[in-house]
Amino acid sequence: MLTVIICTYNRAKYIGALLESIATNDLAKNEYEILLVDNNCTDNTRAVCETFAEAHPDVRFRYTLEHEQGLSAARNKGIKEARGNIYVYIDDDALIDPPYLRTITEYMSAHPEISAVGGPIIPSYETAEPKWMTRYTKELLCGYLYFGDEVRKFPGDRYPGGGNAAYRAEVFKKVGLFNTDLGRKGDGLMGSEEKDIFDKMKAHGMQYVYLPNMILHHIIPQKKLEKDYFDRLTYQIGLSERQRTMAIGYGKYINRLAKEAVKWAGTLVLLAGYICQGQFLKGWKLVLFRKNVTKGLLG
């Protein structure tokens, strides 16, 4: 059975539509449950969930609280209370396609050697996409992820997006829970908790794959496209990586700094390419992204 875990903090605006998209999935309702973890919401999230539960008595739906603030703490609460043997994490500001849950359960049932799966994350803008947006900034701001229409291993050091990933329960028995020193807390934008988990999975020889039909639509409000959010997010990406790698060891941190130098070289090549195409703003946004990440890495 799947346990769909939704960790939420003040996203009542979106949570009802997400729950409806799960309830209208084409997987039999006795094959999954929904576990919503309220991480100290101050809006009307509970009322929205109660309305959903009343409208869908045939859906196994549970509502629980996690008082320790932070996405990692909420995710860990989901693990502790889940009744399924596969945990599906879906972001609270997203929608899923009808085959989503069936895609996961069919593939993981047929491939017991696979420990986790992830799929495409497609932005759904509430306003227009900015002219400065590129694939790289889209991955940064919108969580955009797409590796084609075939089942495959994630390329290079890539891994499933944290808000669109499914794990076997035994993963967390082997690698431990999400690191509560990492990840978002309230309105903060720290991250790297998923990368930490997948790095540990790789060290244990666990496999994870990309499923093209495991499609999640990530809702992007205007505020995520504004300068303040961009600057805060990119800085805290670097700060999160500093914290994650330093916790492993100083050598790991130095290695990450070396990779940052390589990323700078790639950024400058991209900048030159965009200038040649008469699209300076796209390239400059990538430079600002890299500058803020480096600043965070250096603490």
C-alpha positions in Angstrom: 0.0 0.0 0.0 1.1 3.6 -0.7 1.1 6.3 1.9 0.9 9.7 0.3 2.5 12.1 2.6 1.8 15.8 2.3 3.7 18.1 4.6 2.1 21.6 4.7 2.6 25.0 6.2 0.0 27.7 5.4 -0.9 26.5 1.9 -4.7 26.3 2.4 -5.1 28.1 -1.0 -3.7 25.0 -2.8 -4.2 22.0 -0.5 -7.9 21.4 -1.5 -7.1 21.1 -5.2 -4.2 18.8 -4.5 -6.3 16.5 -2.4 -8.9 16.3 -5.1 -6.3 15.4 -7.7 -5.2 12.5 -5.5 -8.8 11.4 -4.8 -9.5 11.3 -8.6 -6.4 9.2 -9.4 -7.1 5.9 -11.1 -5.5 3.7 -8.4 -8.0 1.8 -6.3 -8.7 3.6 -3.1 -7.9 0.6 -1.0 -4.4 0.7 -2.3 -3.4 4.0 -0.8 -3.9 6.4 2.1 -3.3 10.1 2.4 -1.5 11.4 5.5 -1.4 15.2 5.8 1.1 16.6 8.2 0.2 20.1 9.5 3.5 21.8 10.4 1.9 24.5 12.6 -0.4 26.1 10.0 -2.0 29.4 11.0 -4.5 29.5 8.1 -7.6 27.4 7.5 -5.8 24.3 6.4 -7.6 22.1 8.9 -11.0 23.3 7.7 -10.1 22.6 4.1 -9.0 19.1 5.1 -12.2 18.5 7.1 -14.3 19.5 4.1 -12.3 17.1 1.9 -12.7 14.3 4.3 -16.5 14.8 4.5 -16.8 14.9 0.7 -14.6 11.7 0.2 -15.6 9.2 2.9 -14.2 6.5 0.6 -10.6 7.9 0.8 -8.4 6.8 3.6 -7.4 10.2 4.9 -5.6 11.1 8.1 -4.6 14.5 9.5 -1.8 14.9 12.0 0.3 17.7 13.6 4.0 18.1 13.8 4.9 20.9 16.3 8.6 20.9 15.5 8.9 23.6 12.8 10.5 22.4 9.6 9.9 20.4 6.5 12.3 17.7 7.5 10.6 17.3 10.9 7.2 17.1 9.1 8.5 14.5 6.7 9.9 12.4 9.5 6.5 12.6 11.2 5.0 11.2 8.1 7.4 8.3 8.1 6.6 7.5 11.7 2.9 7.5 11.2 2.7 5.9 7.7 0.9 2.6 7.4 2.0 1.8 3.8 5.2 0.2 2.6 5.9 2.9 0.0 6.0 6.6 1.0 5.0 9.1 -1.6 6.0 12.7 -0.9 4.0 15.3 -2.8 4.5 19.1 -2.3 1.5 21.0 -0.9 1.4 23.4 -3.8 1.0 20.9 -6.6 -1.4 18.8 -8.6 -0.9 15.3 -10.0 -2.1 13.5 -13.1 -4.6 10.6 -12.9 -2.1 7.8 -13.6 0.4 9.1 -11.0 -0.2 6.7 -8.1 -0.8 3.7 -10.4 2.5 4.4 -12.2 4.3 4.2 -8.9 2.7 1.1 -7.5 2.9 -0.8 -10.8 6.6 0.0 -11.4 7.8 -0.6 -7.8 5.8 -3.9 -7.6 7.5 -5.1 -10.8 11.0 -3.9 -9.8 11.7 -4.8 -6.1 15.4 -3.9 -6.7 14.4 -0.2 -7.0 14.4 1.7 -3.8 12.9 5.0 -4.9 11.4 6.7 -7.9 10.7 10.3 -9.1 9.2 11.9 -12.1 8.7 15.1 -14.1 8.0 18.4 -12.3 6.3 20.8 -14.6 5.7 24.5 -13.6 2.2 25.8 -13.6 2.4 29.6 -13.5 -0.3 31.7 -11.9 1.0 34.6 -14.0 3.2 34.7 -17.1 6.7 33.1 -17.3 9.3 35.9 -17.1 11.4 36.7 -20.1 14.6 36.0 -18.2 13.6 32.4 -17.4 15.8 29.7 -18.7 15.9 25.9 -18.1 18.5 26.5 -15.4 16.5 29.2 -13.5 13.4 27.2 -14.0 15.0 24.2 -12.2 16.0 26.6 -9.4 12.8 28.5 -8.8 10.2 26.1 -10.0 11.8 22.7 -9.3 11.5 21.9 -13.0 12.6 18.4 -13.8 12.3 16.5 -17.1 14.5 13.8 -18.5 12.4 12.6 -21.4 9.6 10.1 -22.1 11.4 6.9 -21.1 12.1 5.1 -17.8 15.8 5.7 -17.0 18.3 6.2 -14.3 18.7 9.8 -13.1 21.7 11.2 -15.0 25.0 12.1 -13.3 24.4 13.2 -9.7 20.8 14.2 -10.3 18.0 12.7 -8.1 14.2 13.0 -7.7 12.7 16.3 -6.6 11.8 16.2 -3.0 8.2 17.1 -3.6 7.8 14.4 -6.2 9.4 11.3 -4.9 8.4 7.8 -3.6 10.6 5.6 -1.3 10.3 2.1 0.0 9.9 2.1 3.8 13.1 0.2 4.3 15.1 3.1 2.8 14.7 5.1 6.0 15.5 2.1 8.2 18.9 1.9 6.5 19.9 5.5 6.0 18.0 7.2 8.8 15.4 10.0 8.8 15.6 13.4 7.2 18.2 15.7 8.8 16.2 18.3 10.7 19.1 20.8 10.5 18.5 21.0 6.8 15.3 21.9 4.8 12.8 24.7 5.0 11.5 25.9 8.3 8.4 28.2 8.3 9.1 30.8 5.6 12.8 30.0 5.5 14.3 28.6 2.2 17.0 26.3 3.4 17.3 23.0 1.5 19.6 20.0 0.7 17.7 17.5 2.9 16.7 15.4 -0.1 20.2 15.5 -1.5 21.4 14.3 1.9 19.1 11.3 1.7 20.0 10.3 -1.8 23.7 10.6 -1.1 23.2 8.1 1.7 21.2 5.9 -0.5 24.0 5.9 -3.1 26.5 5.0 -0.4 24.3 2.0 0.5 24.1 0.9 -3.2 20.4 1.7 -3.5 18.9 2.4 -6.9 16.4 5.1 -7.9 14.9 5.8 -11.3 12.9 8.4 -13.3 9.4 7.5 -14.3 8.0 9.8 -17.1 4.4 9.2 -16.2 4.9 10.2 -12.6 4.0 13.8 -13.5 3.6 16.6 -10.9 2.4 20.1 -11.8 4.1 22.6 -9.4 2.1 25.8 -8.9 4.2 29.0 -9.2 2.8 32.2 -7.7 4.2 35.6 -8.7 6.1 36.1 -5.5 8.4 33.2 -6.5 9.4 35.1 -9.6 10.4 38.3 -7.8 13.9 39.5 -6.9 13.6 39.2 -3.1 12.6 35.5 -3.3 15.3 34.8 -5.9 18.0 36.3 -3.8 16.9 34.6 -0.6 16.5 31.2 -2.3 19.8 31.2 -4.1 21.8 32.4 -1.1 20.2 29.7 1.1 20.9 27.0 -1.5 24.6 27.8 -1.0 24.2 28.0 2.8 22.4 24.6 2.9 25.2 23.0 0.9 27.8 24.5 3.2 26.0 23.1 6.2 25.4 19.6 4.6 29.0 19.1 3.4 30.6 20.5 6.6 28.5 18.0 8.6 30.1 15.2 6.6 33.6 16.5 6.8 35.9 19.4 5.8 37.2 17.5 2.7 33.6 17.2 1.5 33.2 20.9 1.8 36.4 21.6 -0.1 35.2 19.3 -2.8 32.0 21.2 -3.1 33.9 24.5 -3.4 35.9 22.9 -6.3 32.6 22.0 -8.0 31.4 25.5 -7.5 34.4 26.8 -9.4 33.5 24.5 -12.3 29.9 25.7 -12.1 31.2 29.3 -12.4 33.1 28.4 -15.6 29.9 26.9 -17.0 27.9 29.9 -16.0 30.3 32.3 -17.8 30.1 30.2 -20.9 26.3 30.3 -20.8 26.4 34.1 -20.3 28.6 34.5 -23.4 26.2 32.3 -25.3 23.1 34.3 -24.3 24.9 37.6 -25.1 25.6 36.3 -28.6 21.9 35.5 -28.9 20.9 39.0 -27.8 19.5 37.6 -24.5 21.7 39.3 -21.9 19.1 39.2 -19.2 18.9 35.4 -19.2 22.6 35.1 -18.9 22.9 37.8 -16.2 20.2 36.1 -14.1 22.4 32.9 -14.1 25.4 35.0 -12.9 23.3 36.4 -10.0 22.2 32.9 -9.2 25.8 31.7 -9.1 27.0 34.7 -7.1 24.4 34.2 -4.4 25.0 30.4 -4.1 28.8 31.0 -3.8 28.1 33.7 -1.1 26.1 31.1 0.8 28.7 28.4 0.4 31.3 30.7 1.9 29.1 31.5 4.8 
